[in-house]
């Protein structure tokens, strides 16, 4: 994961849809997720991608 990107405050965590622009979804490295992931950043990418895909 990298620092910077779309603020998670602007994204519905259940659907990964933008709170500002309906129909726009985010997943993975585009999100501003900067935490101790312990090498599990792929899990964050897979989980957010799955959530976005389930809600299209």
MOPAC internal coordinates of N, CA, C and O (Angstrom, degrees):
PM7 1SCF
backbone

  N    0.0000 0     0.00 0     0.00 0    0    0    0
  C    1.4408 1     0.00 0     0.00 0    1    0    0
  C    1.5195 1   109.17 1     0.00 0    2    1    0
  O    1.2310 1   121.84 1   -27.97 1    3    2    1
  N    1.2902 1   114.09 1   152.03 1    3    2    1
  C    1.4557 1   119.85 1   179.18 1    5    3    2
  C    1.5168 1   109.46 1  -120.56 1    6    5    3
  O    1.2310 1   120.74 1   -28.12 1    7    6    5
  N    1.3126 1   116.19 1   151.88 1    7    6    5
  C    1.4580 1   120.43 1   175.76 1    9    7    6
  C    1.5204 1   108.42 1   -75.08 1   10    9    7
  O    1.2310 1   121.51 1   -36.87 1   11   10    9
  N    1.3177 1   114.72 1   143.13 1   11   10    9
  C    1.4628 1   119.91 1  -179.12 1   13   11   10
  C    1.5121 1   110.94 1    99.77 1   14   13   11
  O    1.2310 1   120.69 1   -10.41 1   15   14   13
  N    1.2907 1   116.28 1   169.59 1   15   14   13
  C    1.4528 1   121.53 1  -178.33 1   17   15   14
  C    1.5100 1   111.02 1   117.02 1   18   17   15
  O    1.2310 1   120.81 1    16.39 1   19   18   17
  N    1.3251 1   116.05 1  -163.61 1   19   18   17
  C    1.4550 1   122.10 1  -178.41 1   21   19   18
  C    1.5288 1   109.04 1   -72.54 1   22   21   19
  O    1.2310 1   120.69 1   -51.23 1   23   22   21
  N    1.3159 1   116.28 1   128.77 1   23   22   21
  C    1.4561 1   121.21 1  -179.88 1   25   23   22
  C    1.5325 1   109.83 1   -64.28 1   26   25   23
  O    1.2310 1   120.60 1   -45.51 1   27   26   25
  N    1.3237 1   116.47 1   134.49 1   27   26   25
  C    1.4628 1   120.26 1   178.67 1   29   27   26
  C    1.5302 1   111.16 1   -67.17 1   30   29   27
  O    1.2310 1   119.67 1   164.01 1   31   30   29
  N    1.3110 1   118.24 1   -15.99 1   31   30   29
  C    1.4618 1   121.72 1   175.47 1   33   31   30
  C    1.5213 1   111.51 1   -69.37 1   34   33   31
  O    1.2310 1   120.31 1   160.18 1   35   34   33
  N    1.3389 1   117.02 1   -19.82 1   35   34   33
  C    1.4567 1   122.14 1  -178.58 1   37   35   34
  C    1.5263 1   112.44 1   -97.54 1   38   37   35
  O    1.2310 1   120.46 1  -170.89 1   39   38   37
  N    1.3458 1   116.72 1     9.11 1   39   38   37
  C    1.4583 1   121.13 1  -175.58 1   41   39   38
  C    1.5242 1   109.75 1  -127.93 1   42   41   39
  O    1.2310 1   120.52 1   -46.16 1   43   42   41
  N    1.3435 1   116.61 1   133.84 1   43   42   41
  C    1.4687 1   121.12 1   174.68 1   45   43   42
  C    1.5252 1   107.37 1   -73.10 1   46   45   43
  O    1.2310 1   119.36 1   -63.30 1   47   46   45
  N    1.3383 1   118.82 1   116.70 1   47   46   45
  C    1.4618 1   120.38 1  -173.97 1   49   47   46
  C    1.5348 1   114.70 1   -67.51 1   50   49   47
  O    1.2310 1   119.82 1   160.21 1   51   50   49
  N    1.3213 1   117.95 1   -19.79 1   51   50   49
  C    1.4668 1   120.21 1   179.70 1   53   51   50
  C    1.5184 1   112.21 1   -80.72 1   54   53   51
  O    1.2310 1   120.45 1   148.41 1   55   54   53
  N    1.3323 1   116.75 1   -31.59 1   55   54   53
  C    1.4641 1   120.42 1  -176.75 1   57   55   54
  C    1.5223 1   113.31 1  -115.49 1   58   57   55
  O    1.2310 1   120.04 1   164.40 1   59   58   57
  N    1.3217 1   117.52 1   -15.60 1   59   58   57
  C    1.4608 1   124.65 1  -174.93 1   61   59   58
  C    1.5305 1   111.81 1    65.84 1   62   61   59
  O    1.2310 1   120.17 1  -161.05 1   63   62   61
  N    1.3249 1   117.28 1    18.95 1   63   62   61
  C    1.4591 1   122.11 1   178.32 1   65   63   62
  C    1.5292 1   109.87 1   -86.81 1   66   65   63
  O    1.2310 1   120.97 1   -35.84 1   67   66   65
  N    1.3080 1   115.75 1   144.16 1   67   66   65
  C    1.4533 1   121.69 1   176.72 1   69   67   66
  C    1.5173 1   110.16 1   -62.12 1   70   69   67
  O    1.2310 1   120.76 1   -42.50 1   71   70   69
  N    1.3338 1   116.15 1   137.50 1   71   70   69
  C    1.4561 1   120.52 1   174.63 1   73   71   70
  C    1.5235 1   110.77 1   -79.75 1   74   73   71
  O    1.2310 1   120.71 1   164.55 1   75   74   73
  N    1.3339 1   116.25 1   -15.45 1   75   74   73
  C    1.4591 1   121.14 1  -177.02 1   77   75   74
  C    1.5236 1   113.08 1   -97.22 1   78   77   75
  O    1.2310 1   120.43 1   146.11 1   79   78   77
  N    1.3342 1   116.78 1   -33.89 1   79   78   77
  C    1.4659 1   121.54 1  -176.23 1   81   79   78
  C    1.5297 1   108.70 1  -129.48 1   82   81   79
  O    1.2310 1   120.19 1   -79.71 1   83   82   81
  N    1.3383 1   117.23 1   100.29 1   83   82   81
  C    1.4642 1   119.69 1   179.61 1   85   83   82
  C    1.5310 1   111.56 1   -57.36 1   86   85   83
  O    1.2310 1   121.04 1   -40.02 1   87   86   85
  N    1.3350 1   115.62 1   139.98 1   87   86   85
  C    1.4641 1   120.41 1   178.94 1   89   87   86
  C    1.5174 1   113.90 1    89.73 1   90   89   87
  O    1.2310 1   119.97 1   176.26 1   91   90   89
  N    1.3311 1   117.66 1    -3.74 1   91   90   89
  C    1.4631 1   121.94 1   178.78 1   93   91   90
  C    1.5230 1   108.23 1  -104.46 1   94   93   91
  O    1.2310 1   120.58 1   -55.74 1   95   94   93
  N    1.3242 1   116.49 1   124.26 1   95   94   93
  C    1.4654 1   122.01 1  -176.34 1   97   95   94
  C    1.5278 1   110.20 1  -118.22 1   98   97   95
  O    1.2310 1   121.12 1   -29.57 1   99   98   97
  N    1.3328 1   115.46 1   150.43 1   99   98   97
  C    1.4571 1   121.74 1   179.87 1  101   99   98
  C    1.5180 1   110.37 1  -127.76 1  102  101   99
  O    1.2310 1   120.89 1   -30.33 1  103  102  101
  N    1.3222 1   115.90 1   149.67 1  103  102  101
  C    1.4600 1   120.74 1   177.13 1  105  103  102
  C    1.5313 1   109.84 1  -156.90 1  106  105  103
  O    1.2310 1   121.24 1   -25.04 1  107  106  105
  N    1.3154 1   115.23 1   154.96 1  107  106  105
  C    1.4573 1   121.81 1   172.45 1  109  107  106
  C    1.5067 1   114.93 1    66.65 1  110  109  107
  O    1.2310 1   121.05 1    43.73 1  111  110  109
  N    1.3199 1   115.60 1  -136.27 1  111  110  109
  C    1.4671 1   122.76 1  -170.54 1  113  111  110
  C    1.5209 1   114.70 1   -70.68 1  114  113  111
  O    1.2310 1   119.92 1   169.97 1  115  114  113
  N    1.3246 1   117.76 1   -10.03 1  115  114  113
  C    1.4631 1   120.32 1   177.81 1  117  115  114
  C    1.5285 1   110.83 1   -72.73 1  118  117  115
  O    1.2310 1   120.63 1   161.59 1  119  118  117
  N    1.3426 1   116.41 1   -18.41 1  119  118  117
  C    1.4603 1   121.61 1  -179.14 1  121  119  118
  C    1.5249 1   111.24 1   -85.36 1  122  121  119
  O    1.2310 1   121.06 1   -31.34 1  123  122  121
  N    1.3165 1   115.58 1   148.66 1  123  122  121
  C    1.4608 1   121.35 1   177.46 1  125  123  122
  C    1.5235 1   108.39 1   -83.80 1  126  125  123
  O    1.2310 1   121.07 1  -100.22 1  127  126  125
  N    1.3231 1   115.56 1    79.78 1  127  126  125
  C    1.4603 1   122.30 1   178.46 1  129  127  126
  C    1.5195 1   106.67 1  -115.90 1  130  129  127
  O    1.2310 1   121.33 1   -73.34 1  131  130  129
  N    1.3064 1   115.06 1   106.66 1  131  130  129
  C    1.4568 1   120.78 1  -178.05 1  133  131  130
  C    1.5246 1   107.19 1  -125.62 1  134  133  131
  O    1.2310 1   120.93 1   -86.06 1  135  134  133
  N    1.3261 1   115.83 1    93.94 1  135  134  133
  C    1.4617 1   119.78 1  -176.45 1  137  135  134
  C    1.5142 1   109.67 1  -146.43 1  138  137  135
  O    1.2310 1   121.24 1    -5.95 1  139  138  137
  N    1.3017 1   115.24 1   174.05 1  139  138  137
  C    1.4518 1   120.78 1   175.14 1  141  139  138
  C    1.5235 1   107.94 1   -78.78 1  142  141  139
  O    1.2310 1   120.36 1   -83.18 1  143  142  141
  N    1.3044 1   116.92 1    96.82 1  143  142  141
  C    1.4613 1   120.36 1  -177.34 1  145  143  142
  C    1.5195 1   111.68 1   -95.03 1  146  145  143
  O    1.2310 1   119.97 1   168.84 1  147  146  145
  N    1.2945 1   117.66 1   -11.16 1  147  146  145
  C    1.4521 1   120.40 1   177.28 1  149  147  146
  C    1.5190 1   113.58 1    60.19 1  150  149  147
  O    1.2310 1   120.42 1  -148.51 1  151  150  149
  N    1.3215 1   116.81 1    31.49 1  151  150  149
  C    1.4584 1   120.52 1  -179.99 1  153  151  150
  C    1.5109 1   113.53 1    86.87 1  154  153  151
  O    1.2310 1   120.24 1  -174.39 1  155  154  153
  N    1.3161 1   117.15 1     5.61 1  155  154  153
  C    1.4535 1   120.52 1  -177.99 1  157  155  154
  C    1.5257 1   112.31 1  -100.54 1  158  157  155
  O    1.2310 1   120.12 1  -152.46 1  159  158  157
  N    1.3204 1   117.38 1    27.54 1  159  158  157
  C    1.4612 1   119.88 1   179.63 1  161  159  158
  C    1.5263 1   111.71 1   -63.84 1  162  161  159
  O    1.2310 1   119.94 1   154.59 1  163  162  161
  N    1.3188 1   117.73 1   -25.41 1  163  162  161
  C    1.4670 1   119.55 1   175.16 1  165  163  162
  C    1.5290 1   110.48 1   -65.11 1  166  165  163
  O    1.2310 1   120.20 1   145.49 1  167  166  165
  N    1.3104 1   117.22 1   -34.51 1  167  166  165
  C    1.4716 1   120.05 1   178.34 1  169  167  166
  C    1.5197 1   110.56 1   -62.82 1  170  169  167
  O    1.2310 1   120.18 1   139.00 1  171  170  169
  N    1.3267 1   117.26 1   -41.00 1  171  170  169
  C    1.4618 1   120.94 1   177.77 1  173  171  170
  C    1.5247 1   109.92 1   -63.33 1  174  173  171
  O    1.2310 1   120.31 1   137.37 1  175  174  173
  N    1.3234 1   117.01 1   -42.63 1  175  174  173
  C    1.4615 1   120.91 1   179.05 1  177  175  174
  C    1.5278 1   111.12 1   -63.83 1  178  177  175
  O    1.2310 1   120.29 1   135.46 1  179  178  177
  N    1.3279 1   117.05 1   -44.54 1  179  178  177
  C    1.4671 1   120.35 1   179.92 1  181  179  178
  C    1.5287 1   111.28 1   -65.57 1  182  181  179
  O    1.2310 1   120.07 1   136.05 1  183  182  181
  N    1.3254 1   117.47 1   -43.95 1  183  182  181
  C    1.4647 1   121.42 1  -176.89 1  185  183  182
  C    1.5274 1   111.54 1   -66.08 1  186  185  183
  O    1.2310 1   120.12 1   136.03 1  187  186  185
  N    1.3337 1   117.37 1   -43.97 1  187  186  185
  C    1.4592 1   119.36 1   179.94 1  189  187  186
  C    1.5267 1   110.91 1   -70.40 1  190  189  187
  O    1.2310 1   120.35 1   144.53 1  191  190  189
  N    1.3200 1   116.94 1   -35.47 1  191  190  189
  C    1.4651 1   120.60 1   176.62 1  193  191  190
  C    1.5239 1   111.62 1   -65.30 1  194  193  191
  O    1.2310 1   120.79 1   139.24 1  195  194  193
  N    1.3257 1   116.10 1   -40.76 1  195  194  193
  C    1.4576 1   120.37 1   177.63 1  197  195  194
  C    1.5278 1   111.07 1   -63.99 1  198  197  195
  O    1.2310 1   120.88 1   134.24 1  199  198  197
  N    1.3308 1   115.92 1   -45.76 1  199  198  197
  C    1.4672 1   120.23 1   179.78 1  201  199  198
  C    1.5229 1   110.99 1   -60.60 1  202  201  199
  O    1.2310 1   120.24 1   136.37 1  203  202  201
  N    1.3113 1   117.14 1   -43.63 1  203  202  201
  C    1.4676 1   120.36 1   179.04 1  205  203  202
  C    1.5274 1   110.87 1   -64.89 1  206  205  203
  O    1.2310 1   120.19 1   135.39 1  207  206  205
  N    1.3267 1   117.24 1   -44.61 1  207  206  205
  C    1.4570 1   121.28 1  -179.35 1  209  207  206
  C    1.5080 1   113.53 1   -64.35 1  210  209  207
  O    1.2310 1   120.03 1   144.19 1  211  210  209
  N    1.3083 1   117.55 1   -35.81 1  211  210  209
  C    1.4740 1   121.49 1   178.80 1  213  211  210
  C    1.5240 1   112.23 1   -69.44 1  214  213  211
  O    1.2310 1   120.20 1   160.63 1  215  214  213
  N    1.3180 1   117.22 1   -19.37 1  215  214  213
  C    1.4618 1   120.57 1  -174.53 1  217  215  214
  C    1.5217 1   113.86 1  -110.94 1  218  217  215
  O    1.2310 1   120.27 1  -167.33 1  219  218  217
  N    1.3139 1   117.08 1    12.67 1  219  218  217
  C    1.4741 1   119.26 1   176.56 1  221  219  218
  C    1.4972 1   110.95 1   -79.94 1  222  221  219
  O    1.2310 1   120.10 1   180.00 1  223  222  221

